[in-house]
Amino acid sequence: MNTKRQDHGLTFDSPFETEVYEQLTNAVYKVDKQVGMSGYRIDLAINHPTSPEKYIIGIECNGALYHSAP
């Protein structure tokens, strides 16, 4: 399956997602944002260190609608 990443600059849905991204990149991980297909996307995905076309983990941080819900 061929996944795609969307990278429209560094915009995030929440301060939590920003913090997770910053901590991962500070730890020298290569992190892609909004990885997936169609309308289904994972917020952050860490690239495999020796096979950059693959991912080793996906991280879902939930979006602004979730954070603003009662």
C-alpha positions as CSV (number, residue, x, y, z in Angstrom):
1,M,0.0,0.0,0.0
2,N,1.3,3.4,-0.9
3,T,0.8,6.0,1.8
4,K,1.2,9.7,1.2
5,R,2.3,12.5,3.5
6,Q,1.0,16.0,3.6
7,D,3.4,18.6,4.7
8,H,2.0,22.1,4.5
9,G,4.5,23.8,6.8
10,L,4.5,23.3,10.6
11,T,0.9,23.8,11.6
12,F,-0.6,21.6,14.3
13,D,-4.1,20.9,15.6
14,S,-3.1,21.3,19.3
15,P,-0.3,22.3,21.6
16,F,0.1,18.7,22.6
17,E,0.8,17.7,19.0
18,T,3.3,20.5,18.7
19,E,5.1,19.3,21.8
20,V,5.3,15.7,20.7
21,Y,6.7,16.7,17.3
22,E,9.3,19.0,18.9
23,Q,10.4,16.3,21.4
24,L,10.7,13.7,18.6
25,T,12.7,16.0,16.3
26,N,14.9,17.1,19.2
27,A,15.7,13.4,19.7
28,V,16.9,13.3,16.1
29,Y,13.9,11.4,14.7
30,K,12.7,12.2,11.2
31,V,9.0,12.9,11.6
32,D,6.4,13.2,8.8
33,K,3.0,14.8,9.4
34,Q,-0.4,13.8,8.2
35,V,0.5,10.4,6.7
36,G,-2.1,8.2,5.1
37,M,-4.6,7.9,2.3
38,S,-7.9,9.5,1.4
39,G,-9.4,11.2,4.4
40,Y,-7.6,8.9,6.9
41,R,-4.4,10.4,8.2
42,I,-2.1,9.7,11.2
43,D,-0.9,12.9,12.8
44,L,2.8,12.0,13.1
45,A,4.8,9.1,11.7
46,I,8.5,8.3,12.5
47,N,10.6,7.3,9.5
48,H,12.6,4.0,9.7
49,P,16.2,5.0,10.3
50,T,17.6,2.9,7.4
51,S,14.6,2.7,5.1
52,P,13.2,6.2,4.9
53,E,10.3,5.1,2.7
54,K,9.0,3.1,5.6
55,Y,7.6,4.1,9.0
56,I,8.4,2.5,12.4
57,I,5.5,4.0,14.3
58,G,2.4,6.2,13.9
59,I,1.2,8.6,16.5
60,E,-2.4,9.9,16.7
61,C,-2.8,13.0,18.8
62,N,-6.5,13.7,18.2
63,G,-7.6,16.9,16.6
64,A,-9.0,20.3,17.7
65,L,-12.6,19.0,17.7
66,Y,-11.7,16.3,20.2
67,H,-9.8,18.7,22.4
68,S,-12.7,21.2,22.4
69,A,-15.4,18.6,23.2
70,P,-17.0,18.7,26.7
